[in-house]
Amino acid sequence: MASALTSVVSTMDSNAIVASALAIVASYTLYRISRKPKNSSLPPGPKGWPVIGNLLDVPLDVDFWKTFRSWGQQFDSEVIHMSIFGINFIILNSMQATKDLLEKRGKIYSARMSLPMFDIAEYTKLVAFETNTKRWAAGRRLIMSFLTGKELPKLYPVIEDECAKLPLKVYREPGKVGDWLEETVVSVIMRTTYGYTPTPNDRFTHITFKLLDEMLVAARPTSPINIFPFLRFVPSWVPYLGSPSLQASAFKETMTKVVKEPYEWHLEHKDDEEVKGSLCAKFTEMAQGEEGKEIGRELAEWTAAVQFIAGADTTTFTLHAALKALLLNPDVQKKAQAQLDSVCGHRLPTMDDRPKLDYLDAILKETSRWHLLGPFGAPHMVDSDDEYNGHFIPKGSIILPNMGAIASDATIYPDPEAFKPERHLGEAPELDSGAYNFGFGRRVCPGKALAQAEMFLTIATLIKVFDVRPWTSEKDGVKAEIGEDRPPGMDMPRRPTPYAVAIKLRNEASLELVQGL
Ligand code: HEM
């Protein structure tokens, strides 16, 4: 999925900063420029130019976060300021500053910025993109009630069932392992959310991936309505000038389908056992009690839809990155397999095994550090003026927690470039990447525990049965290039660079495991 947490609203890929700026500039620039801070001591940062501010200081072709980190060193400050077209950006280059603002002062640091295209297409009705309204809080409450604590394990049977299907799929078509991982993730989401099991070429899956592609387009700086919001009012029949509003309406139509169609399916099948236990059924019941009948259903529909939008690509790409890490680190793979064999013997792992498989969990923590899904996570917006360490932080600033800087901070992670699951084990484990890669404070990812459980069992199942090896040409024995482990690029979620992998059964016993399925 080109995730809902993608580019502009939630992250800062290189285009996204420009996108954010351009999109809002028409209505916002004069206001921001004319507004004087209460006092002049904004956090330090590069000087910039009139009107465009630091637009030219932001490199478009390398990792942003490295530049932002170097500004921190240059100005000797964990908190840096830049502005683009009058919009203030506050970069947080340390875990401490991030926690102080996004967590301890979460009350005022939990808003989201928006974009005209996102408003028109109604993406801003999704929990992930809605600013901190009462509706957003109610949507979060719904998700948190069922994806955390004692409720979460009720979803484990679905995870176990989908993971148990994985070995046979991979055995039959090992070359499509990336697709099978995605299918596992999507099936878990659709079954737990709606009680619906996707079929090959599934219509709901298809339309949701279409939506995710459209979201990327909607987030682009080149989306005309983001630059000139008035274009939304030009009738679609007007040659050329009408096409942006036509596109925006088409995007809204897809969004509506994604929200309504699986929900309708769930209502039509409400007596099926799996549907009765689905999140959607629970959301509907709980939301009605909370908000009154009509709003209740609307909230349930939108809250259900965000599971796929926010959860599919994020989880899938992390699994792809884990596979790549195992491929590049055969010793790590062997160690994990040894632990799996000693705990599970001759059977597939289950969720009950998780407490004993700490090395697997450490691999996933290290994967999330080593391949951050987005070096800035999902930016928050501050909705009141504030002051931090003597610096003024103006209301409306976009806050960019520089997770890239945290994940590669040698004072937190000695030898940060190395992939070392061991750093997360023992008496004094290093900082758990889960403390930042799922976001912060009131916005922290509500799907965190589900994603971690699912990723654990998926990888455990896969390497219990198969070895992950470099792909080698049968013709000349040449190994495929694996590419950079930490590719540049600021997409969120960031897909690992493609790599060729050979998946082989580990031994005769593994074949029996597959045949027994
Ligand atoms: C490896 C998997 C995942 C990662 C790394 C991840 C990461 C994130 C991040 C960084 C945020 C932004 C937090 C912030 O603004 O501070 C977020 C938000 C969110 N995530 Fe996840 N996520 C993952 C999986 C999931 C799953 C499986 C679900 C649901 C089933 C989910 C649902 C959400 C929702 C609804 C939000 C929006 C929260 C809000 O804005 O209040 N995520 N996630």
Residues whose N, C-alpha, C, O or C-beta is under 5 A from the ligand:
A	BS01	HEM	V127 A128 V306 Q307 A310 G311 T314 T315 T318 L373 G377 A378 N437 F438 G439 F440 R442 R443 V444 C445 P446 G447 A451
